[in-house]
Amino acid sequence: MFKNMIKNSWQKMVLVGAMVLLSTTAGAQDIGFSQFYANPLYLNPAFAGTKIAPRVSLSYRSQWPGLASAFTTVSASYDQYFSDLHGGVGAIVLSDRQGDHGLLTNTMFGAMYAFQFQVAHDIYVSAALQASLVNGAINWDETRMRFPDQLDPSGNNGFVYPTQATAPQNQSHIYPDFSVGALAFSSYWYGGVSVGHLLQPDQGFYSEDTVHMKLTVHGGALLNVAEEARRTSSLGLATPVISPNFIYQYQGGLHYFNYGLYLDWEPFMVGLWYRHGSINSDAFIFLAGVEYENIKIGYSYDITVSKLANSTAGAHEVTFGITLPVPEKKKRVRAVKCPSF
């Protein structure tokens, strides 16, 4: 039944309109990126400063473009380590557009500090606090918005009835948000946990709409890695490194399991992830990237395997990163070793 509902383009618009309306009246899920480590501060604020060098990360994601560009997300972040602060400082900006021409938009600006310390010979820990401001806005345009109550029940005449939906009194809503995170790592493994939306702020336009707390647990390892094994060959390729990973997320009663495997053959990297939701399979994620000196570029594509597979057109994601020269340090610190995408 659901497949039949979204076969035609105008029916897809109904689905998008319903998504926009429901997102103002029910707790929504956070945006999910597929190149998790290309956007590290979004994954866990404890990654701030773990590269040691100043780092700029940019991400663009187009999710479900088959549904009239239903979701488009752009993020940019910057972080670096400061020895005088014994930790890293970072900032992130994220803008998400939902519906045709951005009928619903959310813009977030966050700043974070991550205190770093050594707990054993080869084990380091980073603990972070993030404070953010979020602005949600509805671009109420009745000429472009479509709602289910406008649809001819017979399905033959399209939108023939006036909608009972009305614009909210305030079409823009700003609220504060707070998150925490922790990260532990050594030369061969890394793992962390973060908790977003600690105070579960209200994002509603019509009535109270709580942003559910989000738990993220992630970890991975670097196999066959040794300093002497990373020597560059005559072809300019380093020794291959395999990196298995997992990411678990829980928010608003929904569970998401992500299992991934990277092959890092410097300067190239390829990866495959599988995402499983609370109820059924969601997507396979294929990604490829290249990292040369201080610049990296990555691309990934989500192949939807759920019931939406024939209508959403998956998801495209492009990332770009640049690492700036390392400032002079007063003491020796360790950078985290983990995938770049």
Contacts in CASP RR format, 6 or more apart in sequence:
PFRMAT RR
TARGET T0000
AUTHOR 0000-0000-0000
METHOD contacts of the structure
MODEL  1
MFKNMIKNSWQKMVLVGAMVLLSTTAGAQDIGFSQFYANPLYLNPAFAGT
KIAPRVSLSYRSQWPGLASAFTTVSASYDQYFSDLHGGVGAIVLSDRQGD
HGLLTNTMFGAMYAFQFQVAHDIYVSAALQASLVNGAINWDETRMRFPDQ
LDPSGNNGFVYPTQATAPQNQSHIYPDFSVGALAFSSYWYGGVSVGHLLQ
PDQGFYSEDTVHMKLTVHGGALLNVAEEARRTSSLGLATPVISPNFIYQY
QGGLHYFNYGLYLDWEPFMVGLWYRHGSINSDAFIFLAGVEYENIKIGYS
YDITVSKLANSTAGAHEVTFGITLPVPEKKKRVRAVKCPSF
2 307 0 8 1.000
3 307 0 8 1.000
3 310 0 8 1.000
3 311 0 8 1.000
5 11 0 8 1.000
5 14 0 8 1.000
5 15 0 8 1.000
6 12 0 8 1.000
6 15 0 8 1.000
6 67 0 8 1.000
6 308 0 8 1.000
6 311 0 8 1.000
7 311 0 8 1.000
9 68 0 8 1.000
10 146 0 8 1.000
10 158 0 8 1.000
10 159 0 8 1.000
12 66 0 8 1.000
12 67 0 8 1.000
12 68 0 8 1.000
12 311 0 8 1.000
13 68 0 8 1.000
13 100 0 8 1.000
13 146 0 8 1.000
14 146 0 8 1.000
14 147 0 8 1.000
14 148 0 8 1.000
14 151 0 8 1.000
15 67 0 8 1.000
16 67 0 8 1.000
16 68 0 8 1.000
16 70 0 8 1.000
16 98 0 8 1.000
16 99 0 8 1.000
16 100 0 8 1.000
16 103 0 8 1.000
16 146 0 8 1.000
17 99 0 8 1.000
17 103 0 8 1.000
17 145 0 8 1.000
17 146 0 8 1.000
17 147 0 8 1.000
18 147 0 8 1.000
18 148 0 8 1.000
19 70 0 8 1.000
19 98 0 8 1.000
19 99 0 8 1.000
20 98 0 8 1.000
20 99 0 8 1.000
20 103 0 8 1.000
20 104 0 8 1.000
20 138 0 8 1.000
20 145 0 8 1.000
21 147 0 8 1.000
21 165 0 8 1.000
23 98 0 8 1.000
23 104 0 8 1.000
24 104 0 8 1.000
24 138 0 8 1.000
24 168 0 8 1.000
24 204 0 8 1.000
24 205 0 8 1.000
24 206 0 8 1.000
24 209 0 8 1.000
25 204 0 8 1.000
25 206 0 8 1.000
25 207 0 8 1.000
25 209 0 8 1.000
26 209 0 8 1.000
27 203 0 8 1.000
27 209 0 8 1.000
27 210 0 8 1.000
27 211 0 8 1.000
27 212 0 8 1.000
27 252 0 8 1.000
28 203 0 8 1.000
28 211 0 8 1.000
29 251 0 8 1.000
29 252 0 8 1.000
29 254 0 8 1.000
30 214 0 8 1.000
30 251 0 8 1.000
31 61 0 8 1.000
31 71 0 8 1.000
31 73 0 8 1.000
31 94 0 8 1.000
31 96 0 8 1.000
32 61 0 8 1.000
33 39 0 8 1.000
33 42 0 8 1.000
33 43 0 8 1.000
33 59 0 8 1.000
33 61 0 8 1.000
33 73 0 8 1.000
33 75 0 8 1.000
33 317 0 8 1.000
34 61 0 8 1.000
34 273 0 8 1.000
34 285 0 8 1.000
34 287 0 8 1.000
34 300 0 8 1.000
34 302 0 8 1.000
34 315 0 8 1.000
34 317 0 8 1.000
35 59 0 8 1.000
35 287 0 8 1.000
35 298 0 8 1.000
35 300 0 8 1.000
35 317 0 8 1.000
35 319 0 8 1.000
35 341 0 8 1.000
36 43 0 8 1.000
36 218 0 8 1.000
36 245 0 8 1.000
36 247 0 8 1.000
36 258 0 8 1.000
37 43 0 8 1.000
37 338 0 8 1.000
37 339 0 8 1.000
37 340 0 8 1.000
37 341 0 8 1.000
38 57 0 8 1.000
38 59 0 8 1.000
38 296 0 8 1.000
38 298 0 8 1.000
38 319 0 8 1.000
38 321 0 8 1.000
38 340 0 8 1.000
38 341 0 8 1.000
39 57 0 8 1.000
39 59 0 8 1.000
39 75 0 8 1.000
39 77 0 8 1.000
39 319 0 8 1.000
40 47 0 8 1.000
40 50 0 8 1.000
40 57 0 8 1.000
40 77 0 8 1.000
41 47 0 8 1.000
41 48 0 8 1.000
41 57 0 8 1.000
41 77 0 8 1.000
41 79 0 8 1.000
41 90 0 8 1.000
41 92 0 8 1.000
41 112 0 8 1.000
42 59 0 8 1.000
42 75 0 8 1.000
42 77 0 8 1.000
42 92 0 8 1.000
42 94 0 8 1.000
43 194 0 8 1.000
43 216 0 8 1.000
43 218 0 8 1.000
43 247 0 8 1.000
44 128 0 8 1.000
44 181 0 8 1.000
44 183 0 8 1.000
44 192 0 8 1.000
44 193 0 8 1.000
44 194 0 8 1.000
44 216 0 8 1.000
44 218 0 8 1.000
45 90 0 8 1.000
45 112 0 8 1.000
45 114 0 8 1.000
45 128 0 8 1.000
45 129 0 8 1.000
45 130 0 8 1.000
45 179 0 8 1.000
45 180 0 8 1.000
45 181 0 8 1.000
45 194 0 8 1.000
46 114 0 8 1.000
46 126 0 8 1.000
46 127 0 8 1.000
46 128 0 8 1.000
46 181 0 8 1.000
46 182 0 8 1.000
46 183 0 8 1.000
46 192 0 8 1.000
46 194 0 8 1.000
47 79 0 8 1.000
47 114 0 8 1.000
47 126 0 8 1.000
47 128 0 8 1.000
47 183 0 8 1.000
47 336 0 8 1.000
48 79 0 8 1.000
48 87 0 8 1.000
48 88 0 8 1.000
48 89 0 8 1.000
48 90 0 8 1.000
48 112 0 8 1.000
48 113 0 8 1.000
48 114 0 8 1.000
48 126 0 8 1.000
48 128 0 8 1.000
49 55 0 8 1.000
49 79 0 8 1.000
49 80 0 8 1.000
49 81 0 8 1.000
49 87 0 8 1.000
49 88 0 8 1.000
49 89 0 8 1.000
49 90 0 8 1.000
49 114 0 8 1.000
49 116 0 8 1.000
49 126 0 8 1.000
50 81 0 8 1.000
50 88 0 8 1.000
50 114 0 8 1.000
50 116 0 8 1.000
50 126 0 8 1.000
50 183 0 8 1.000
50 185 0 8 1.000
50 335 0 8 1.000
50 336 0 8 1.000
51 79 0 8 1.000
51 80 0 8 1.000
51 81 0 8 1.000
51 323 0 8 1.000
51 335 0 8 1.000
51 336 0 8 1.000
52 80 0 8 1.000
52 81 0 8 1.000
52 326 0 8 1.000
52 329 0 8 1.000
52 333 0 8 1.000
52 335 0 8 1.000
53 80 0 8 1.000
53 81 0 8 1.000
53 323 0 8 1.000
53 324 0 8 1.000
53 325 0 8 1.000
53 326 0 8 1.000
53 335 0 8 1.000
54 78 0 8 1.000
54 79 0 8 1.000
54 80 0 8 1.000
54 323 0 8 1.000
54 324 0 8 1.000
54 325 0 8 1.000
54 326 0 8 1.000
54 327 0 8 1.000
55 78 0 8 1.000
55 79 0 8 1.000
55 80 0 8 1.000
55 321 0 8 1.000
55 322 0 8 1.000
55 323 0 8 1.000
55 324 0 8 1.000
56 76 0 8 1.000
56 77 0 8 1.000
56 78 0 8 1.000
56 321 0 8 1.000
56 322 0 8 1.000
56 323 0 8 1.000
56 324 0 8 1.000
57 75 0 8 1.000
57 76 0 8 1.000
57 77 0 8 1.000
57 78 0 8 1.000
57 319 0 8 1.000
57 320 0 8 1.000
57 321 0 8 1.000
58 74 0 8 1.000
58 75 0 8 1.000
58 76 0 8 1.000
58 319 0 8 1.000
58 320 0 8 1.000
58 321 0 8 1.000
59 73 0 8 1.000
59 74 0 8 1.000
59 75 0 8 1.000
59 76 0 8 1.000
59 317 0 8 1.000
59 318 0 8 1.000
59 319 0 8 1.000
60 72 0 8 1.000
60 73 0 8 1.000
60 74 0 8 1.000
60 317 0 8 1.000
60 318 0 8 1.000
60 319 0 8 1.000
61 71 0 8 1.000
61 72 0 8 1.000
61 73 0 8 1.000
61 74 0 8 1.000
61 315 0 8 1.000
61 316 0 8 1.000
61 317 0 8 1.000
62 69 0 8 1.000
62 71 0 8 1.000
62 72 0 8 1.000
62 315 0 8 1.000
62 316 0 8 1.000
62 317 0 8 1.000
63 70 0 8 1.000
63 71 0 8 1.000
63 72 0 8 1.000
63 73 0 8 1.000
63 302 0 8 1.000
63 312 0 8 1.000
63 314 0 8 1.000
63 315 0 8 1.000
64 70 0 8 1.000
64 71 0 8 1.000
64 308 0 8 1.000
64 312 0 8 1.000
64 313 0 8 1.000
64 314 0 8 1.000
64 315 0 8 1.000
65 312 0 8 1.000
65 313 0 8 1.000
65 314 0 8 1.000
65 315 0 8 1.000
65 316 0 8 1.000
66 311 0 8 1.000
66 312 0 8 1.000
66 313 0 8 1.000
66 314 0 8 1.000
67 311 0 8 1.000
67 312 0 8 1.000
68 99 0 8 1.000
68 100 0 8 1.000
69 97 0 8 1.000
69 99 0 8 1.000
69 100 0 8 1.000
69 101 0 8 1.000
70 98 0 8 1.000
70 99 0 8 1.000
71 96 0 8 1.000
71 97 0 8 1.000
71 98 0 8 1.000
71 99 0 8 1.000
72 96 0 8 1.000
72 97 0 8 1.000
72 102 0 8 1.000
73 94 0 8 1.000
73 95 0 8 1.000
73 96 0 8 1.000
73 97 0 8 1.000
74 94 0 8 1.000
74 95 0 8 1.000
75 92 0 8 1.000
75 93 0 8 1.000
75 94 0 8 1.000
75 95 0 8 1.000
76 92 0 8 1.000
76 93 0 8 1.000
77 90 0 8 1.000
77 91 0 8 1.000
77 92 0 8 1.000
77 93 0 8 1.000
78 90 0 8 1.000
78 91 0 8 1.000
79 88 0 8 1.000
79 89 0 8 1.000
79 90 0 8 1.000
79 91 0 8 1.000
79 112 0 8 1.000
80 88 0 8 1.000
80 89 0 8 1.000
80 90 0 8 1.000
80 324 0 8 1.000
80 327 0 8 1.000
81 87 0 8 1.000
81 88 0 8 1.000
81 116 0 8 1.000
81 329 0 8 1.000
81 333 0 8 1.000
82 88 0 8 1.000
82 89 0 8 1.000
83 329 0 8 1.000
83 330 0 8 1.000
83 331 0 8 1.000
83 333 0 8 1.000
84 330 0 8 1.000
85 113 0 8 1.000
86 115 0 8 1.000
86 116 0 8 1.000
86 117 0 8 1.000
87 113 0 8 1.000
87 114 0 8 1.000
87 115 0 8 1.000
87 116 0 8 1.000
87 126 0 8 1.000
88 113 0 8 1.000
88 114 0 8 1.000
88 115 0 8 1.000
88 116 0 8 1.000
88 126 0 8 1.000
89 111 0 8 1.000
89 112 0 8 1.000
89 113 0 8 1.000
89 114 0 8 1.000
90 111 0 8 1.000
90 112 0 8 1.000
90 113 0 8 1.000
90 114 0 8 1.000
91 109 0 8 1.000
91 110 0 8 1.000
91 111 0 8 1.000
91 112 0 8 1.000
92 108 0 8 1.000
92 109 0 8 1.000
92 110 0 8 1.000
92 112 0 8 1.000
93 107 0 8 1.000
93 108 0 8 1.000
93 109 0 8 1.000
93 110 0 8 1.000
94 106 0 8 1.000
94 107 0 8 1.000
94 108 0 8 1.000
95 105 0 8 1.000
95 106 0 8 1.000
95 107 0 8 1.000
95 108 0 8 1.000
96 105 0 8 1.000
96 106 0 8 1.000
96 107 0 8 1.000
97 104 0 8 1.000
97 105 0 8 1.000
98 104 0 8 1.000
98 105 0 8 1.000
100 144 0 8 1.000
101 139 0 8 1.000
101 144 0 8 1.000
102 139 0 8 1.000
103 138 0 8 1.000
103 139 0 8 1.000
103 140 0 8 1.000
103 141 0 8 1.000
103 144 0 8 1.000
103 145 0 8 1.000
104 136 0 8 1.000
104 137 0 8 1.000
104 138 0 8 1.000
104 139 0 8 1.000
105 136 0 8 1.000
105 137 0 8 1.000
105 139 0 8 1.000
106 134 0 8 1.000
106 135 0 8 1.000
106 136 0 8 1.000
106 137 0 8 1.000
107 134 0 8 1.000
107 135 0 8 1.000
107 136 0 8 1.000
107 137 0 8 1.000
108 132 0 8 1.000
108 133 0 8 1.000
108 134 0 8 1.000
108 135 0 8 1.000
108 177 0 8 1.000
109 132 0 8 1.000
109 133 0 8 1.000
110 130 0 8 1.000
110 131 0 8 1.000
110 132 0 8 1.000
110 133 0 8 1.000
111 130 0 8 1.000
111 131 0 8 1.000
111 132 0 8 1.000
112 128 0 8 1.000
112 129 0 8 1.000
112 130 0 8 1.000
112 131 0 8 1.000
112 179 0 8 1.000
113 128 0 8 1.000
113 129 0 8 1.000
114 126 0 8 1.000
114 127 0 8 1.000
114 128 0 8 1.000
114 183 0 8 1.000
115 126 0 8 1.000
115 127 0 8 1.000
115 128 0 8 1.000
116 124 0 8 1.000
116 125 0 8 1.000
116 126 0 8 1.000
116 333 0 8 1.000
117 124 0 8 1.000
117 125 0 8 1.000
118 124 0 8 1.000
118 125 0 8 1.000
118 334 0 8 1.000
119 125 0 8 1.000
119 184 0 8 1.000
122 186 0 8 1.000
122 187 0 8 1.000
123 184 0 8 1.000
123 185 0 8 1.000
123 186 0 8 1.000
124 184 0 8 1.000
124 185 0 8 1.000
124 186 0 8 1.000
124 334 0 8 1.000
124 336 0 8 1.000
125 182 0 8 1.000
125 183 0 8 1.000
125 184 0 8 1.000
126 182 0 8 1.000
126 183 0 8 1.000
126 184 0 8 1.000
126 185 0 8 1.000
126 336 0 8 1.000
127 180 0 8 1.000
127 181 0 8 1.000
127 182 0 8 1.000
127 183 0 8 1.000
128 180 0 8 1.000
128 181 0 8 1.000
128 182 0 8 1.000
128 183 0 8 1.000
129 178 0 8 1.000
129 179 0 8 1.000
129 180 0 8 1.000
129 181 0 8 1.000
130 178 0 8 1.000
130 179 0 8 1.000
130 180 0 8 1.000
130 181 0 8 1.000
131 176 0 8 1.000
131 177 0 8 1.000
131 178 0 8 1.000
132 176 0 8 1.000
132 177 0 8 1.000
132 178 0 8 1.000
132 179 0 8 1.000
133 174 0 8 1.000
133 175 0 8 1.000
133 176 0 8 1.000
133 177 0 8 1.000
134 174 0 8 1.000
134 175 0 8 1.000
134 176 0 8 1.000
134 177 0 8 1.000
134 201 0 8 1.000
134 203 0 8 1.000
135 172 0 8 1.000
135 173 0 8 1.000
135 174 0 8 1.000
136 172 0 8 1.000
136 173 0 8 1.000
136 174 0 8 1.000
136 203 0 8 1.000
137 171 0 8 1.000
137 172 0 8 1.000
137 173 0 8 1.000
138 167 0 8 1.000
138 168 0 8 1.000
138 171 0 8 1.000
138 172 0 8 1.000
138 205 0 8 1.000
139 171 0 8 1.000
140 167 0 8 1.000
140 168 0 8 1.000
140 171 0 8 1.000
142 163 0 8 1.000
145 163 0 8 1.000
145 165 0 8 1.000
146 159 0 8 1.000
147 163 0 8 1.000
147 165 0 8 1.000
149 161 0 8 1.000
149 163 0 8 1.000
149 164 0 8 1.000
149 165 0 8 1.000
150 158 0 8 1.000
150 159 0 8 1.000
150 160 0 8 1.000
150 161 0 8 1.000
150 162 0 8 1.000
150 163 0 8 1.000
151 158 0 8 1.000
151 159 0 8 1.000
151 160 0 8 1.000
151 161 0 8 1.000
152 158 0 8 1.000
152 159 0 8 1.000
152 160 0 8 1.000
152 161 0 8 1.000
168 205 0 8 1.000
168 206 0 8 1.000
170 205 0 8 1.000
171 205 0 8 1.000
173 203 0 8 1.000
173 204 0 8 1.000
173 205 0 8 1.000
175 201 0 8 1.000
175 202 0 8 1.000
175 203 0 8 1.000
176 199 0 8 1.000
176 201 0 8 1.000
177 196 0 8 1.000
177 197 0 8 1.000
177 199 0 8 1.000
177 201 0 8 1.000
177 211 0 8 1.000
178 196 0 8 1.000
178 197 0 8 1.000
178 198 0 8 1.000
178 199 0 8 1.000
179 194 0 8 1.000
179 195 0 8 1.000
179 196 0 8 1.000
179 197 0 8 1.000
179 198 0 8 1.000
180 194 0 8 1.000
180 195 0 8 1.000
180 196 0 8 1.000
180 198 0 8 1.000
181 192 0 8 1.000
181 193 0 8 1.000
181 194 0 8 1.000
181 195 0 8 1.000
182 192 0 8 1.000
182 193 0 8 1.000
182 194 0 8 1.000
183 190 0 8 1.000
183 191 0 8 1.000
183 192 0 8 1.000
183 336 0 8 1.000
184 190 0 8 1.000
184 191 0 8 1.000
184 192 0 8 1.000
185 191 0 8 1.000
185 334 0 8 1.000
185 336 0 8 1.000
185 337 0 8 1.000
185 338 0 8 1.000
187 222 0 8 1.000
187 225 0 8 1.000
187 337 0 8 1.000
188 221 0 8 1.000
188 222 0 8 1.000
188 225 0 8 1.000
188 337 0 8 1.000
189 219 0 8 1.000
189 220 0 8 1.000
189 221 0 8 1.000
189 222 0 8 1.000
190 219 0 8 1.000
190 220 0 8 1.000
190 221 0 8 1.000
190 336 0 8 1.000
190 337 0 8 1.000
190 338 0 8 1.000
191 218 0 8 1.000
191 219 0 8 1.000
191 220 0 8 1.000
192 217 0 8 1.000
192 218 0 8 1.000
192 219 0 8 1.000
193 215 0 8 1.000
193 216 0 8 1.000
193 217 0 8 1.000
193 218 0 8 1.000
194 215 0 8 1.000
194 216 0 8 1.000
195 213 0 8 1.000
195 214 0 8 1.000
195 215 0 8 1.000
195 216 0 8 1.000
196 213 0 8 1.000
196 214 0 8 1.000
196 215 0 8 1.000
196 216 0 8 1.000
197 211 0 8 1.000
197 212 0 8 1.000
197 213 0 8 1.000
197 214 0 8 1.000
198 213 0 8 1.000
200 210 0 8 1.000
200 211 0 8 1.000
200 212 0 8 1.000
200 213 0 8 1.000
201 210 0 8 1.000
201 211 0 8 1.000
202 208 0 8 1.000
202 209 0 8 1.000
202 210 0 8 1.000
202 211 0 8 1.000
203 209 0 8 1.000
203 210 0 8 1.000
203 211 0 8 1.000
212 251 0 8 1.000
212 252 0 8 1.000
212 253 0 8 1.000
213 251 0 8 1.000
213 252 0 8 1.000
214 249 0 8 1.000
214 250 0 8 1.000
214 251 0 8 1.000
215 248 0 8 1.000
215 249 0 8 1.000
215 250 0 8 1.000
215 251 0 8 1.000
216 247 0 8 1.000
216 248 0 8 1.000
216 249 0 8 1.000
217 247 0 8 1.000
217 248 0 8 1.000
217 249 0 8 1.000
218 245 0 8 1.000
218 246 0 8 1.000
218 247 0 8 1.000
218 248 0 8 1.000
219 245 0 8 1.000
219 246 0 8 1.000
219 247 0 8 1.000
220 243 0 8 1.000
220 244 0 8 1.000
220 245 0 8 1.000
220 246 0 8 1.000
220 338 0 8 1.000
221 243 0 8 1.000
221 244 0 8 1.000
222 241 0 8 1.000
222 242 0 8 1.000
222 243 0 8 1.000
222 337 0 8 1.000
222 338 0 8 1.000
223 241 0 8 1.000
223 242 0 8 1.000
223 243 0 8 1.000
223 244 0 8 1.000
224 239 0 8 1.000
224 240 0 8 1.000
224 241 0 8 1.000
224 242 0 8 1.000
225 241 0 8 1.000
225 337 0 8 1.000
229 239 0 8 1.000
230 238 0 8 1.000
230 239 0 8 1.000
230 266 0 8 1.000
231 238 0 8 1.000
231 239 0 8 1.000
232 238 0 8 1.000
232 266 0 8 1.000
233 239 0 8 1.000
236 267 0 8 1.000
237 265 0 8 1.000
237 266 0 8 1.000
237 267 0 8 1.000
237 268 0 8 1.000
238 265 0 8 1.000
238 266 0 8 1.000
238 267 0 8 1.000
240 263 0 8 1.000
240 264 0 8 1.000
240 265 0 8 1.000
241 262 0 8 1.000
241 263 0 8 1.000
241 264 0 8 1.000
241 265 0 8 1.000
241 266 0 8 1.000
242 261 0 8 1.000
242 262 0 8 1.000
242 263 0 8 1.000
242 264 0 8 1.000
243 261 0 8 1.000
243 262 0 8 1.000
243 263 0 8 1.000
243 264 0 8 1.000
243 338 0 8 1.000
243 339 0 8 1.000
244 260 0 8 1.000
244 261 0 8 1.000
245 258 0 8 1.000
245 259 0 8 1.000
245 260 0 8 1.000
245 261 0 8 1.000
245 262 0 8 1.000
245 273 0 8 1.000
245 339 0 8 1.000
246 257 0 8 1.000
246 258 0 8 1.000
246 259 0 8 1.000
246 260 0 8 1.000
247 256 0 8 1.000
247 257 0 8 1.000
247 258 0 8 1.000
248 255 0 8 1.000
248 256 0 8 1.000
248 257 0 8 1.000
248 258 0 8 1.000
249 255 0 8 1.000
249 256 0 8 1.000
249 258 0 8 1.000
250 256 0 8 1.000
253 278 0 8 1.000
254 277 0 8 1.000
254 278 0 8 1.000
255 277 0 8 1.000
255 278 0 8 1.000
256 275 0 8 1.000
256 276 0 8 1.000
256 277 0 8 1.000
256 278 0 8 1.000
256 282 0 8 1.000
257 275 0 8 1.000
257 276 0 8 1.000
257 277 0 8 1.000
258 273 0 8 1.000
258 274 0 8 1.000
258 275 0 8 1.000
258 276 0 8 1.000
259 273 0 8 1.000
259 274 0 8 1.000
259 276 0 8 1.000
260 271 0 8 1.000
260 272 0 8 1.000
260 273 0 8 1.000
260 274 0 8 1.000
261 271 0 8 1.000
261 272 0 8 1.000
261 273 0 8 1.000
262 269 0 8 1.000
262 270 0 8 1.000
262 271 0 8 1.000
262 339 0 8 1.000
262 341 0 8 1.000
263 269 0 8 1.000
263 270 0 8 1.000
263 271 0 8 1.000
264 339 0 8 1.000
266 291 0 8 1.000
267 290 0 8 1.000
267 291 0 8 1.000
267 292 0 8 1.000
268 288 0 8 1.000
268 289 0 8 1.000
268 290 0 8 1.000
269 288 0 8 1.000
269 289 0 8 1.000
269 290 0 8 1.000
269 291 0 8 1.000
269 339 0 8 1.000
269 340 0 8 1.000
269 341 0 8 1.000
270 287 0 8 1.000
270 288 0 8 1.000
270 289 0 8 1.000
271 285 0 8 1.000
271 286 0 8 1.000
271 287 0 8 1.000
271 288 0 8 1.000
271 341 0 8 1.000
272 284 0 8 1.000
272 285 0 8 1.000
272 286 0 8 1.000
272 287 0 8 1.000
273 284 0 8 1.000
273 285 0 8 1.000
273 287 0 8 1.000
274 281 0 8 1.000
274 283 0 8 1.000
274 284 0 8 1.000
274 285 0 8 1.000
275 281 0 8 1.000
275 282 0 8 1.000
275 283 0 8 1.000
275 284 0 8 1.000
275 285 0 8 1.000
275 302 0 8 1.000
276 282 0 8 1.000
280 306 0 8 1.000
281 305 0 8 1.000
281 306 0 8 1.000
282 304 0 8 1.000
282 305 0 8 1.000
282 306 0 8 1.000
283 302 0 8 1.000
283 303 0 8 1.000
283 304 0 8 1.000
283 305 0 8 1.000
283 306 0 8 1.000
283 314 0 8 1.000
283 315 0 8 1.000
284 302 0 8 1.000
284 303 0 8 1.000
284 305 0 8 1.000
285 300 0 8 1.000
285 301 0 8 1.000
285 302 0 8 1.000
285 303 0 8 1.000
286 300 0 8 1.000
286 301 0 8 1.000
286 303 0 8 1.000
287 298 0 8 1.000
287 299 0 8 1.000
287 300 0 8 1.000
287 301 0 8 1.000
287 317 0 8 1.000
287 341 0 8 1.000
288 298 0 8 1.000
288 299 0 8 1.000
288 300 0 8 1.000
289 296 0 8 1.000
289 297 0 8 1.000
289 298 0 8 1.000
289 299 0 8 1.000
289 340 0 8 1.000
289 341 0 8 1.000
290 296 0 8 1.000
290 297 0 8 1.000
290 298 0 8 1.000
291 340 0 8 1.000
294 322 0 8 1.000
294 323 0 8 1.000
294 324 0 8 1.000
295 320 0 8 1.000
295 321 0 8 1.000
295 322 0 8 1.000
295 323 0 8 1.000
296 319 0 8 1.000
296 320 0 8 1.000
296 321 0 8 1.000
296 322 0 8 1.000
296 340 0 8 1.000
296 341 0 8 1.000
297 318 0 8 1.000
297 319 0 8 1.000
297 320 0 8 1.000
297 321 0 8 1.000
298 318 0 8 1.000
298 319 0 8 1.000
298 320 0 8 1.000
298 341 0 8 1.000
299 316 0 8 1.000
299 317 0 8 1.000
299 318 0 8 1.000
299 319 0 8 1.000
300 316 0 8 1.000
300 317 0 8 1.000
300 341 0 8 1.000
301 314 0 8 1.000
301 315 0 8 1.000
301 316 0 8 1.000
301 317 0 8 1.000
302 314 0 8 1.000
302 315 0 8 1.000
302 317 0 8 1.000
303 309 0 8 1.000
303 314 0 8 1.000
304 312 0 8 1.000
304 314 0 8 1.000
304 315 0 8 1.000
319 341 0 8 1.000
END
